[in-house]
Amino acid sequence: MKALNTLGIVMTAAVLSACGGMTTSNMAYNNQMQVNAPQKAEGCYDAAVLLGTNLERAKDITKKVLVAVDAHVEAEKPESIMAQRNRHIGLLVGSGGEELFVNWNSINADKTYVTVATKTGFVGGAGQKAWSCQMIDEMIKMAM
């Protein structure tokens, strides 16, 4: 019986942790998008923008914004980057630890479609927040 209770707790934790944001964006590029006009999902766990810059500059901007939001790169591929915000210990609860997933899609020589998804942990409501909208807003400022 104790094993069943433990299994139930583990399964519940796994299900609840999957609910804290997302690892891939639900945003999609279309031909009608305006340059540097953000798309933001409710809750800011998902955001996107058609940046008016080339792919290499979009990648450079992303890395600078990640540093600005106190994150470090965990993994990088030619079309994406995964970063995690640094953890901070507070009085009652810690903050940080959110995972940020950024994808780039070169549209042409001077336009790159960028998506950002935030994934929070099991205790996402207690000290963690969605960073996708802030990331996109900062990218737009740097691209102008």
C-alpha positions, 0 to 999 in steps of 0.5 A: 500500500505504501508503494501505491501511495508513493507512486500516486504522489510521484504521478501527481507531481509529474502531472502538475509540473507539466502544467507550469508553462510550455516547452514549445511555442504555439505561435506560428508565422504568417505572411500578414505579420508586421515587423517588430509587432509582438504576439503575446498569449494570455499569461505570457508563457508564450510570445513571438515576434517578426524581428526586423533583423537577420538571423545572426543578429536575432541570436545575438539579441536573444543572448543579451536579453537572456543575460538581462533577465538573469538566465544562463544558456543550458543548450543551444542548437542552430535554430533554438536555445534553451536557458534557465533563470538563475535561482534566488532564495527569498524569505519564504520561497525561492524565485527563478529556475524558469526555463526559457525556450527560444526558437528562430526562423529566418524568413529572409535576409533581414527578417527573423521570426522568434518565439519564446516559451516559458516553463515554470516548475511545480511551484510555479505560482510561488516565486516563478513567473512567465518571461516570454512577453518581457523577452520579446519586448526587450528583443524588439527594443534592441532590434530597432 
